[in-house]
Amino acid sequence: MSLAEEPVISIAGLWMNYSDRMVLRGIDLAVYPGQIIGYIGPNGAGKSTTVKIMLGLVEGYTGTVSIFGRDIADGDAAYKKRIGYVPEVAEMYDSLTAREYLTFIGELYGMKRAEADAKAEKLMGLLNLERAYDMRIASFSKGMKQKVLLISSMLHDPDILFLDEPLSGLDANSVMIVKEIFASLAARGKTIFYSSHIMDVVEKISSRIILIDGGDIVADGSFAELKEQSKEGSLEGIFNELTGFDKYRDIAGEFVAVIGEGARHE
């Protein structure tokens, strides 16, 4: 990344509250082409809210959010054609076949139907789903649905991918493929911005890790940089140290003790 390079995402002084609860507290963030951002934090830390604001799904914030150099508050939604999104829980049109669903999504992004169809069929085949292309999504397993969601987010060759738990439900081989896809896209200058609770995955695939807690960014750097600043050796340890969650062993011990209360096996 050169210093002259413009950020693809620029956030300045982002505050957001829901009723009486302040969810984001003055977030400042610049994200550049080719970065794989692991955006992590405890539940309720403000991760999803940040992403939904960038997607234009949430309004009422204060501060500035610019994507591709334009303030998204200007009402021009053209930037959305250059982004892809996989939510943690997706409402899919599961009465459609994968072919119908993916060509529909492609057309929403401005692709020609035949182009979207041909491309989707190839991508389904590469993820070992060629036989499922004309099956109804309702009959798919969680992992199959996740693969279709991933294809739908990348079909139009976006410049930024926003992903929430993108590896959810995938088998080990598929995880390896998807991780390699992300690395290859980043090498082409695409930006991957994703949230996950699976710390070892975040640790392995992120070029930059941003930890948010209580609506504030409390850490920002590569895994090596965060490790250097901490006495912990794993991202999970760093996460627990920075968020103050150090009771997990005690809670687990008490939980197992309760399970064993009064249990007598002959």
C-alpha positions as CSV (number, residue, x, y, z in Angstrom):
1,M,0.0,0.0,0.0
2,S,1.5,3.4,-1.0
3,L,0.9,6.5,1.0
4,A,-0.5,8.1,-2.1
5,E,-3.3,5.5,-2.3
6,E,-6.8,6.7,-1.5
7,P,-8.8,4.8,1.1
8,V,-11.8,2.9,-0.3
9,I,-13.5,3.3,3.0
10,S,-13.1,6.5,5.2
11,I,-15.0,6.9,8.4
12,A,-14.6,10.0,10.6
13,G,-16.2,10.8,13.9
14,L,-18.9,8.1,13.6
15,W,-21.4,8.2,16.4
16,M,-24.6,6.2,16.6
17,N,-27.1,5.6,19.3
18,Y,-30.3,3.4,19.5
19,S,-32.8,5.0,21.9
20,D,-30.7,5.6,25.0
21,R,-27.8,3.3,24.2
22,M,-24.7,4.7,22.5
23,V,-23.6,2.0,20.1
24,L,-20.7,3.8,18.3
25,R,-18.5,6.4,20.0
26,G,-16.6,8.4,17.5
27,I,-15.1,5.7,15.2
28,D,-12.3,6.9,12.9
29,L,-11.2,4.4,10.3
30,A,-9.4,4.3,6.9
31,V,-9.4,1.1,4.8
32,Y,-7.3,0.7,1.7
33,P,-7.5,-1.5,-1.4
34,G,-6.1,-5.0,-1.0
35,Q,-6.6,-5.2,2.8
36,I,-8.3,-8.1,4.5
37,I,-9.9,-6.5,7.6
38,G,-11.0,-8.8,10.4
39,Y,-13.5,-6.6,12.3
40,I,-14.0,-8.3,15.7
41,G,-15.5,-7.6,19.1
42,P,-18.0,-8.9,21.7
43,N,-21.7,-9.1,20.9
44,G,-23.2,-5.6,21.1
45,A,-19.8,-3.9,20.5
46,G,-21.1,-2.1,17.4
47,K,-19.7,-4.4,14.6
48,S,-22.9,-5.0,12.7
49,T,-24.0,-1.4,13.1
50,T,-20.8,-0.1,11.5
51,V,-21.2,-2.5,8.6
52,K,-25.0,-1.7,8.1
53,I,-24.2,2.1,8.1
54,M,-21.6,1.5,5.4
55,L,-24.1,-0.5,3.4
56,G,-26.7,2.3,3.7
57,L,-29.0,0.1,5.7
58,V,-28.9,2.3,8.8
59,E,-29.4,6.0,9.1
60,G,-29.5,8.5,11.9
61,Y,-25.7,8.5,12.6
62,T,-23.5,11.5,13.0
63,G,-20.1,11.7,11.4
64,T,-18.9,11.0,7.9
65,V,-18.8,7.8,6.0
66,S,-17.1,7.9,2.5
67,I,-16.9,4.9,0.2
68,F,-14.9,5.2,-3.0
69,G,-14.3,8.8,-2.1
70,R,-17.9,9.8,-1.9
71,D,-20.0,10.6,1.2
72,I,-22.7,7.9,1.3
73,A,-25.1,10.5,2.8
74,D,-25.3,12.3,-0.6
75,G,-28.1,10.0,-1.7
76,D,-26.2,8.4,-4.6
77,A,-26.5,4.7,-4.2
78,A,-24.3,3.9,-7.3
79,Y,-21.5,2.7,-4.9
80,K,-23.6,-0.3,-4.0
81,K,-23.0,-1.8,-7.4
82,R,-19.3,-2.1,-6.4
83,I,-19.9,-3.9,-3.1
84,G,-20.9,-7.4,-2.1
85,Y,-22.5,-8.5,1.2
86,V,-23.0,-11.7,3.1
87,P,-25.0,-11.1,6.3
88,E,-24.7,-13.5,9.3
89,V,-28.4,-14.5,8.9
90,A,-29.6,-14.2,5.4
91,E,-33.2,-14.3,4.3
92,M,-32.9,-16.2,1.0
93,Y,-35.7,-16.8,-1.5
94,D,-35.5,-20.5,-0.9
95,S,-38.5,-21.4,-3.1
96,L,-36.2,-20.4,-6.0
97,T,-33.6,-22.7,-7.5
98,A,-30.0,-21.6,-7.2
99,R,-30.0,-20.7,-10.9
100,E,-33.1,-18.5,-10.4
101,Y,-31.7,-16.9,-7.3
102,L,-28.2,-16.2,-8.6
103,T,-29.3,-14.8,-12.0
104,F,-31.8,-12.6,-10.1
105,I,-29.1,-11.2,-7.8
106,G,-26.8,-10.7,-10.8
107,E,-29.5,-8.7,-12.6
108,L,-30.0,-6.6,-9.5
109,Y,-26.3,-5.6,-9.8
110,G,-26.7,-4.7,-13.4
111,M,-25.5,-7.9,-15.1
112,K,-27.1,-9.3,-18.2
113,R,-29.1,-12.4,-17.4
114,A,-27.2,-14.7,-19.7
115,E,-23.8,-13.5,-18.3
116,A,-25.0,-13.9,-14.7
117,D,-26.3,-17.4,-15.5
118,A,-23.1,-18.6,-17.2
119,K,-20.8,-17.2,-14.5
120,A,-23.0,-18.5,-11.6
121,E,-23.0,-22.0,-13.2
122,K,-19.2,-22.0,-13.4
123,L,-18.8,-20.8,-9.8
124,M,-21.3,-23.4,-8.5
125,G,-19.3,-26.1,-10.3
126,L,-16.0,-24.9,-8.7
127,L,-17.6,-25.2,-5.3
128,N,-18.9,-28.7,-6.1
129,L,-22.5,-27.7,-6.4
130,E,-23.0,-28.2,-10.2
131,R,-25.7,-30.8,-9.6
132,A,-27.6,-28.5,-7.2
133,Y,-27.8,-25.6,-9.7
134,D,-31.4,-26.3,-10.6
135,M,-32.5,-27.5,-7.2
136,R,-34.7,-25.4,-4.9
137,I,-32.6,-23.7,-2.2
138,A,-35.1,-24.9,0.4
139,S,-33.6,-28.4,0.0
140,F,-30.0,-27.2,0.6
141,S,-27.9,-27.8,3.7
142,K,-26.6,-24.8,5.7
143,G,-23.2,-25.2,4.0
144,M,-24.7,-25.3,0.6
145,K,-26.7,-22.2,1.3
146,Q,-23.6,-20.4,2.5
147,K,-21.8,-21.2,-0.7
148,V,-24.7,-19.8,-2.7
149,L,-24.6,-16.6,-0.6
150,L,-20.8,-16.3,-1.1
151,I,-21.3,-16.7,-4.9
152,S,-24.1,-14.1,-4.9
153,S,-21.8,-11.6,-3.1
154,M,-19.0,-12.0,-5.6
155,L,-20.8,-12.7,-8.9
156,H,-20.6,-9.1,-10.1
157,D,-16.8,-8.7,-9.2
158,P,-17.2,-6.1,-6.4
159,D,-14.4,-4.0,-5.2
160,I,-15.4,-4.3,-1.5
161,L,-16.8,-7.5,0.1
162,F,-18.6,-7.1,3.5
163,L,-18.9,-10.5,5.1
164,D,-20.4,-11.5,8.5
165,E,-19.3,-15.0,9.6
166,P,-18.6,-16.0,5.9
167,L,-17.3,-19.5,6.7
168,S,-20.3,-20.5,8.8
169,G,-21.4,-24.0,8.0
170,L,-18.6,-24.8,5.5
171,D,-16.7,-28.0,5.7
172,A,-12.9,-28.0,6.1
173,N,-12.1,-28.2,2.4
174,S,-14.5,-25.4,1.5
175,V,-13.0,-23.2,4.2
176,M,-9.6,-23.7,2.6
177,I,-10.9,-22.7,-0.8
178,V,-12.8,-19.6,0.4
179,K,-9.8,-18.4,2.4
180,E,-7.7,-18.7,-0.7
181,I,-10.3,-16.9,-2.7
182,F,-10.1,-14.0,-0.3
183,A,-6.3,-13.9,-0.5
184,S,-6.5,-13.9,-4.3
185,L,-9.1,-11.1,-4.4
186,A,-7.0,-9.0,-2.0
187,A,-4.0,-9.6,-4.3
188,R,-6.1,-8.1,-7.1
189,G,-6.7,-5.0,-5.0
190,K,-10.1,-5.9,-3.7
191,T,-11.0,-5.1,-0.1
192,I,-12.4,-7.8,2.3
193,F,-14.1,-6.4,5.4
194,Y,-15.5,-9.2,7.6
195,S,-16.6,-10.1,11.1
196,S,-16.2,-13.4,12.8
197,H,-16.2,-14.9,16.2
198,I,-13.8,-17.6,15.1
199,M,-10.5,-16.1,16.3
200,D,-8.1,-18.6,14.8
201,V,-9.6,-17.9,11.3
202,V,-9.4,-14.1,11.8
203,E,-5.8,-14.6,13.0
204,K,-4.8,-16.6,9.9
205,I,-6.5,-14.7,7.1
206,S,-6.5,-11.0,8.1
207,S,-3.9,-8.6,7.0
208,R,-5.3,-6.1,9.5
209,I,-7.4,-6.8,12.7
210,I,-9.6,-4.1,14.2
211,L,-11.0,-4.8,17.6
212,I,-14.1,-2.8,18.7
213,D,-15.4,-2.8,22.3
214,G,-18.1,-0.7,23.7
215,G,-18.4,1.3,20.5
216,D,-14.7,2.2,20.4
217,I,-11.7,0.8,18.5
218,V,-9.4,-0.6,21.1
219,A,-6.9,-2.3,18.8
220,D,-5.9,-1.9,15.1
221,G,-3.0,-3.7,13.4
222,S,-1.7,-6.9,12.0
223,F,-1.8,-10.0,14.2
224,A,2.0,-9.7,14.6
225,E,1.6,-6.1,15.8
226,L,-1.2,-6.9,18.2
227,K,0.8,-9.8,19.6
228,E,3.8,-7.5,20.1
229,Q,1.7,-5.1,22.2
230,S,0.2,-7.9,24.3
231,K,1.5,-10.6,26.6
232,E,-0.9,-13.0,25.0
233,G,0.2,-15.4,22.3
234,S,-3.2,-16.0,20.5
235,L,-5.8,-13.6,19.1
236,E,-8.3,-15.2,21.4
237,G,-6.0,-14.2,24.3
238,I,-5.5,-10.7,23.0
239,F,-9.3,-10.4,22.5
240,N,-10.0,-11.5,26.1
241,E,-7.2,-9.2,27.5
242,L,-8.4,-6.1,25.7
243,T,-12.1,-6.6,26.3
244,G,-11.5,-7.5,30.0
245,F,-13.1,-11.0,29.6
246,D,-10.9,-13.1,31.8
247,K,-13.5,-15.2,33.6
248,Y,-14.1,-17.8,30.9
249,R,-12.2,-20.6,32.7
250,D,-14.0,-20.0,36.0
251,I,-17.4,-19.9,34.2
252,A,-16.6,-23.1,32.3
253,G,-15.4,-24.8,35.5
254,E,-18.6,-23.9,37.4
255,F,-20.8,-24.9,34.4
256,V,-19.2,-28.4,34.3
257,A,-19.5,-28.6,38.1
258,V,-23.3,-27.9,37.9
259,I,-23.7,-30.5,35.2
260,G,-22.1,-33.1,37.5
261,E,-24.3,-32.1,40.5
262,G,-26.2,-35.1,41.8
263,A,-25.2,-37.2,38.8
264,R,-24.7,-40.8,39.7
265,H,-24.0,-43.3,37.1
266,E,-24.2,-47.0,38.0
